[in-house]
Amino acid sequence: EDYYKLLGVPRNADEKTIKKAFKKLSLKYHPDKNKENKKEAEQMFMKIANAYEVLTDAEKRKIYDQYGEEGLKNGGHQQQQHQGNFDDIFSQFFGGGGGGFQFNFGQGGGRQQHFHFQQGGHQQAHQEPKAAPFYENTDVYNLDFGSLKNLYRRNEIWMVEFYSLKSKACEELKDEWINMANKLYGIIKVAGVNCDDEEELCEEYDVKHHPTIIYFPDNTALNYEVYKGPKTYQAMSDFAVARMQSFVRIVNLKNINSFFEEEPEQAKVILFTNKKSTPPLLKALSKEFKGKVIFGEIRSSEAELVSRYNIKEFPTIIGLSEENEKERYSGEYKRDLLERWIRGFMYNNRSQGTKVRELTRILNIGGKCSSGSSNFCFLWFIQKSDDKQKEILKTLAQTFENDPIEFYWVDKSRYPGFVIEFEGDIVAYKPKRKRYVKIDCDMDVKCLTDQLSNILSGGGDMKKLDVTPELLETKREL
């Protein structure tokens, strides 16, 4: 293998040229950029790493130039066999530091040697002191070759400033950038790349002037975008926050019932706020807990809901089960603290056994007691909310929690067209077969238990329906 050709450098290339070529090729063959050909990319990186190792070692290079690869083997210079996963090997070459180029090569007997290359300098046995990072001791993330995989594997928005210590404009932006990193910490990743040290990384993103700010979306399949707006905290943060995914639902008096009815198994968390836009922290949490928690937002103008939940100040966050408040958040509005509270709330309010709830159109459309349901549905048609009937339903649900039956009550006045298709006030309904059994027990728990046991065992007088009844809500006339 021709190492010079492999790295794309002339035979008289100096160390700086070789290093630059190696870093560019390392970017090209990074496995996170070659997900469809990851194995081939890793193998190619191993080749260029071996070539780099030889051509930056004066003694090995001299032997290679005279005798080629065979000369290295015959001269006792065993080439490095890099082991471990790609991340480990890549980190050996591009450690986590900013500035300078570091790597470790294993020697015989398990001994390791550490090298550090300065820009255009010579190989040294120890790393020389370097200037402190531009954003040291701030919330700005230092992005370099060693931490590049975190950008490639992101699941949040990144705003990255490509800067130079020689630029006055970068110095003027510094405070605004630190402020944005501080206020959006845990919500949007605010990072910086020192183009004086990471020249190849800046060339990769075609950075021509400093500062250049690039927005990277949370979806790695989408392209990045150069930010061209005003370089103020407000303008830059507004730009990034507007591009965040949000799964927060605006809740009001008209839709609060459907908010609770949708996905009844999922926990509900509501923010009461006097702001006109959804806070970025809530957007971030809604994405983090998607599929596990449904987030709602109620504005202070919803006076009736504010009063119903006894909200005295804004913002206030509460966790709810069905329509009843279970827990009120009292900590600081920081992502890690809120995440911990939400996880605890989810754990403490997990559904225990079979749930008893009102059968509504939204639940029915979502698959509950629908034409595709093979389980029985125990339906109790009631005229108005009756706590005694609901308690009986809960008792029955606990008794039959391991049986193929779900328990609901149906509001007669809300869905009269559905109720009229059945005989009696209590039925065991099998939607898939369009059949049901009328149960005559009224409030007698023992009678209900006995009849249900018989029905689940295959007994009971099954009645057939001509069509699958629909839960269509009757509109009340004004």
C-alpha positions in Angstrom: 0.0 0.0 0.0 1.3 3.4 -0.9 1.0 5.5 2.3 1.5 8.8 0.6 -1.2 8.1 -2.0 -3.5 6.8 0.7 -3.2 10.1 2.6 -3.1 12.2 -0.6 0.2 13.9 0.1 3.4 14.2 -1.9 6.5 12.1 -0.8 8.2 15.3 0.4 5.3 16.4 2.6 6.2 17.8 6.0 4.5 16.7 9.3 2.0 19.6 9.2 0.8 18.6 5.8 0.5 14.9 6.7 -1.4 15.8 9.9 -3.8 18.0 8.0 -4.5 15.3 5.4 -5.0 12.7 8.1 -7.5 14.9 10.0 -9.5 15.6 6.8 -9.7 11.9 5.9 -10.7 11.1 9.5 -13.6 13.4 9.1 -14.5 11.8 5.7 -14.4 8.3 7.1 -16.0 8.9 10.5 -18.5 6.0 11.0 -21.3 8.4 12.1 -21.1 10.0 8.7 -21.1 6.6 6.9 -23.9 4.8 8.6 -24.7 2.7 5.5 -21.1 1.7 5.1 -19.9 1.8 8.6 -17.6 -1.3 8.4 -15.9 -0.1 5.2 -15.4 3.4 6.8 -13.8 1.8 9.9 -11.5 -0.3 7.8 -10.4 2.7 5.8 -9.7 4.7 9.0 -7.5 1.9 10.2 -5.5 2.1 6.9 -5.0 5.9 7.1 -4.2 5.6 10.8 -1.4 3.1 10.1 -0.1 5.3 7.3 -0.1 8.3 9.5 1.7 6.5 12.3 4.5 5.5 10.0 4.9 8.8 8.1 5.0 10.9 11.3 7.7 8.7 12.9 11.1 9.8 11.4 12.8 6.4 11.8 9.8 4.4 10.4 9.3 6.8 7.5 13.0 6.5 6.5 12.7 2.7 6.4 9.4 2.8 4.6 10.8 5.3 2.0 13.7 2.9 1.3 12.1 -0.6 1.6 8.3 -0.2 1.8 6.1 -2.2 4.2 8.3 -5.2 4.0 11.2 -3.2 5.2 9.2 -2.2 8.3 8.4 -5.8 9.1 12.0 -7.0 8.5 13.5 -4.2 10.5 11.4 -5.2 13.6 9.1 -2.3 13.4 5.8 -4.1 13.9 2.9 -1.8 12.9 0.4 -0.9 15.5 -2.6 -3.3 15.7 -5.4 -1.0 16.9 -8.0 -2.9 19.0 -11.3 -2.1 20.6 -14.4 -0.4 19.1 -14.1 2.5 16.7 -14.9 5.1 19.3 -12.0 4.0 21.5 -9.6 3.9 18.6 -10.8 7.3 17.3 -10.4 8.7 20.8 -6.8 7.5 21.0 -6.0 9.7 18.0 -8.3 12.7 18.9 -8.5 12.8 22.7 -11.1 15.1 24.4 -8.9 18.2 24.6 -9.4 21.4 22.6 -6.3 22.4 20.6 -3.3 20.3 19.8 -3.5 16.8 18.4 -3.1 13.9 20.8 -3.1 10.1 20.6 -1.8 7.0 22.3 0.0 4.1 20.6 0.5 0.8 22.5 4.0 -0.5 22.6 5.2 -4.1 23.4 4.5 -5.4 26.8 1.4 -3.3 27.3 3.4 -0.1 27.6 1.9 3.0 26.1 3.5 6.2 24.8 1.8 9.5 24.6 2.5 12.0 21.9 1.4 15.6 21.3 1.8 17.5 18.0 1.8 21.2 17.9 0.8 23.0 14.7 3.8 22.5 12.4 6.0 21.5 15.3 7.9 18.3 16.2 7.0 15.2 18.0 7.3 15.6 21.8 7.2 13.2 24.6 5.0 15.4 26.8 2.2 17.8 26.1 3.2 21.4 26.4 0.9 23.8 28.3 -1.6 25.5 26.0 -3.9 28.5 26.4 -7.1 28.0 28.3 -10.2 27.5 26.1 -12.0 30.7 25.0 -15.1 29.6 26.9 -13.5 27.9 29.9 -15.7 27.6 33.0 -18.9 28.5 31.1 -21.8 26.4 29.9 -20.5 26.7 26.3 -19.6 23.2 25.1 -16.1 22.9 23.6 -16.5 21.1 20.3 -13.4 19.5 18.7 -12.3 16.4 17.0 -12.4 14.4 20.2 -16.0 15.3 21.0 -17.3 15.4 17.4 -19.3 12.1 17.8 -21.6 14.0 20.2 -22.6 16.4 17.4 -23.1 13.5 15.0 -25.2 11.6 17.5 -27.3 14.5 18.8 -30.9 14.3 19.7 -31.3 18.0 20.5 -30.7 21.3 18.6 -27.1 22.5 18.5 -26.1 26.1 17.9 -22.3 26.2 17.2 -20.1 29.2 16.9 -17.0 28.8 14.8 -14.6 31.4 16.2 -11.0 32.7 16.1 -9.1 34.2 19.0 -7.7 36.7 16.5 -11.2 38.1 15.7 -12.4 41.2 17.5 -16.0 40.3 16.4 -15.7 37.0 18.3 -14.6 38.8 21.4 -17.6 41.1 21.1 -20.0 38.1 20.8 -18.5 36.2 23.7 -20.8 37.5 26.5 -24.0 37.0 24.4 -22.9 33.4 23.6 -22.2 32.6 27.2 -25.6 34.1 28.2 -27.4 32.0 25.7 -25.6 28.8 26.8 -26.5 29.6 30.4 -30.2 30.3 29.8 -30.8 27.4 27.4 -28.7 24.9 29.3 -30.3 21.5 29.1 -32.6 22.6 26.3 -30.4 23.5 23.4 -26.7 22.7 23.1 -24.7 25.9 22.7 -21.1 25.0 21.5 -18.0 26.6 20.2 -15.2 25.5 17.8 -11.8 27.2 18.0 -10.8 27.4 14.3 -7.3 28.3 15.2 -6.9 24.8 16.6 -9.5 22.9 14.6 -8.8 24.2 11.1 -9.9 21.1 9.4 -13.2 21.0 11.3 -13.9 24.6 10.3 -13.1 23.8 6.6 -15.5 20.9 6.8 -18.4 23.4 7.4 -17.0 25.9 4.9 -16.3 28.6 7.5 -14.9 31.6 5.7 -15.1 34.3 8.4 -15.4 34.5 12.2 -17.7 34.2 14.0 -19.8 31.9 11.9 -22.9 30.5 13.7 -24.4 27.2 12.4 -27.7 25.7 13.5 -27.8 21.9 13.6 -31.4 20.4 13.9 -32.2 17.7 16.3 -32.9 15.4 13.4 -29.5 14.3 12.1 -31.1 13.5 8.7 -31.8 17.2 8.1 -29.2 19.7 6.8 -27.5 22.3 9.0 -28.2 26.0 8.4 -25.9 29.0 8.7 -27.5 31.6 11.1 -27.5 35.1 9.4 -29.6 37.1 11.9 -28.5 39.6 14.6 -25.9 38.4 17.0 -27.8 39.1 20.1 -29.0 36.7 22.8 -32.7 37.4 22.1 -32.4 37.0 18.3 -30.3 33.9 18.4 -32.3 32.1 21.1 -35.6 33.0 19.3 -34.2 31.5 16.1 -33.2 28.2 17.8 -36.3 27.9 20.1 -38.7 28.5 17.1 -37.1 25.3 15.5 -37.7 23.1 18.5 -40.1 20.2 18.2 -43.0 20.6 20.6 -45.6 18.0 21.7 -47.3 20.4 24.2 -51.1 20.8 23.8 -52.8 24.0 24.4 -55.7 23.2 26.8 -58.8 25.2 27.4 -62.3 24.8 28.7 -63.6 23.5 25.4 -61.0 20.7 25.0 -60.0 19.7 28.5 -62.2 16.6 28.5 -60.7 15.3 25.3 -57.2 16.1 26.7 -57.9 13.7 29.6 -59.7 11.1 27.5 -56.9 10.8 24.9 -54.3 8.2 25.8 -55.7 7.5 29.2 -52.8 5.2 30.2 -50.3 8.1 29.9 -49.6 10.5 32.8 -50.7 14.1 32.3 -48.6 17.2 33.2 -50.0 20.7 32.9 -48.2 24.0 33.0 -50.3 27.0 34.1 -48.6 30.1 32.6 -49.2 33.8 32.0 -46.8 33.7 28.9 -48.2 33.8 25.4 -45.7 31.2 24.0 -44.7 27.7 25.1 -41.5 27.8 27.2 -38.6 26.0 25.5 -38.0 23.9 28.6 -41.5 22.5 28.3 -41.0 21.8 24.6 -37.8 19.9 25.5 -39.5 17.8 28.2 -42.4 17.0 25.9 -40.0 15.5 23.4 -38.0 13.7 26.0 -41.2 12.0 27.5 -43.1 11.5 24.2 -45.2 8.4 24.4 -45.0 8.3 28.2 -46.4 11.7 29.4 -48.8 14.1 27.7 -48.0 17.8 28.4 -50.6 20.5 28.4 -50.4 24.2 28.7 -53.2 26.4 30.2 -52.9 30.1 29.9 -53.8 32.5 32.7 -56.8 33.8 30.6 -58.6 30.5 31.2 -60.1 31.8 34.5 -62.4 28.9 35.1 -59.7 26.3 34.9 -57.3 28.4 36.9 -59.9 28.6 39.6 -60.8 24.8 39.3 -57.2 23.9 40.1 -56.7 26.6 42.7 -53.8 28.2 40.8 -52.4 31.2 42.8 -49.2 32.0 40.9 -47.6 31.5 37.5 -45.9 29.4 36.4 -47.3 26.4 38.2 -46.9 22.8 37.1 -49.2 20.0 38.3 -49.4 16.3 37.6 -52.8 14.8 37.1 -54.5 11.4 37.0 -57.7 11.6 35.0 -59.0 15.1 36.0 -57.8 15.0 39.6 -54.6 16.7 40.7 -52.2 14.3 42.2 -49.0 16.3 42.7 -47.8 19.9 42.4 -44.2 20.7 41.4 -42.5 23.0 43.9 -38.8 22.9 42.9 -36.7 25.1 40.6 -37.5 25.2 36.9 -34.4 23.3 35.8 -34.5 20.4 33.4 -32.7 17.8 35.5 -35.0 18.6 38.5 -38.1 18.5 36.5 -37.1 15.3 34.8 -36.6 13.7 38.1 -40.0 14.9 39.4 -41.8 13.7 36.3 -40.3 10.3 36.5 -41.2 10.0 40.1 -44.8 11.2 39.3 -45.1 8.6 36.5 -43.9 5.8 38.9 -46.2 6.8 41.7 -49.2 7.0 39.5 -48.8 3.9 37.4 -52.2 2.3 36.6 -52.9 -0.5 39.0 -54.9 -3.3 37.4 -57.9 -2.7 35.3 -59.0 1.0 34.9 -62.6 2.1 35.2 -63.5 5.1 33.1 -66.2 6.7 31.0 -66.5 5.3 27.5 -66.3 8.3 25.1 -66.2 8.8 21.4 -62.5 9.6 21.6 -61.7 6.4 23.5 -63.8 4.5 21.1 -62.1 5.9 18.0 -58.8 5.1 19.7 -59.8 1.4 19.8 -61.5 1.0 23.1 -64.6 -1.1 22.9 -64.5 -0.7 19.1 -65.5 -3.1 16.3 -62.0 -4.7 16.4 -62.1 -5.4 20.1 -62.3 -9.2 20.9 -62.5 -8.6 24.7 -65.8 -8.1 26.5 -66.8 -4.6 27.5 -68.9 -4.3 30.6 -71.1 -1.2 30.0 -73.2 0.5 32.6 -75.5 3.2 31.2 -76.1 5.9 33.7 -78.1 9.2 33.6 -75.7 11.2 35.7 -72.4 10.7 37.6 -73.0 8.3 40.4 -70.2 7.5 42.8 -71.8 4.3 44.1 -72.1 2.8 40.6 -68.4 3.8 40.0 -67.3 2.1 43.2 -69.1 -1.1 42.2 -67.4 -0.9 38.8 -64.0 -0.6 40.5 -64.8 -3.6 42.7 -65.7 -5.7 39.6 -62.6 -4.5 37.8 -60.4 -5.7 40.6 -62.2 -9.0 40.8 -61.8 -9.7 37.0 -58.5 -7.9 36.4 -57.0 -11.0 34.9 -59.9 -11.7 32.6 -60.5 -10.5 29.0 -63.0 -7.7 30.0 -62.9 -3.9 30.3 -65.2 -1.8 32.5 -66.9 1.4 31.4 -69.8 3.6 32.2 -71.7 5.5 29.4 -73.5 8.8 29.8 -77.1 8.2 28.6 -77.7 11.9 27.9 -74.5 12.3 26.0 -74.8 9.2 23.8 -78.5 8.3 23.5 -78.1 6.9 20.0 -75.6 4.4 21.3 -77.5 3.4 24.4 -80.8 2.8 22.6 -79.2 -0.1 20.6 -79.0 -2.2 23.8 -81.7 -3.6 26.2 -81.3 -2.7 29.8 -78.9 -0.5 31.8 -76.1 -3.1 32.2 -74.6 -5.2 29.4 -71.6 -7.4 28.7 -70.8 -6.4 25.1 -68.5 -8.2 22.6 -67.9 -5.6 19.8 -66.1 -7.8 17.3 -69.0 -10.3 17.2 -71.7 -7.6 17.6 -73.3 -9.5 20.4 -74.1 -8.7 24.0 -75.7 -10.2 27.2 -78.2 -8.2 29.2 -77.4 -8.2 32.9 -80.3 -7.8 35.4 -78.6 -7.1 38.8 -79.0 -3.4 39.5 -76.6 -2.6 42.5 -76.1 -6.2 43.7 -72.3 -6.9 43.6 -72.7 -10.6 44.2 -75.3 -10.9 41.4 -73.1 -9.0 39.0 -70.0 -11.1 39.9 -71.9 -14.4 39.4 -73.4 -13.4 36.1 -70.1 -12.1 34.8 -68.4 -15.3 35.8 -71.0 -17.2 33.9 -70.7 -15.0 30.8 -66.9 -15.2 30.7 -67.2 -19.0 30.9 -69.4 -19.0 27.8 -72.8 -18.8 29.3 -75.5 -16.1 29.1 -78.2 -15.3 26.5 -76.4 -13.6 23.7 -78.3 -11.0 21.7 -77.2 -10.0 18.2 -76.9 -6.4 16.9 -77.7 -5.6 13.3 -74.9 -3.0 13.1 -72.1 -1.8 15.3 -73.5 1.1 17.3 -71.6 4.4 17.1 -70.8 6.8 20.0 -72.1 10.0 18.5 -72.5 12.8 20.9 -75.9 14.5 20.9 -75.6 18.3 20.5 -77.7 20.2 23.0 -79.9 22.9 21.6 -79.4 26.4 22.9 
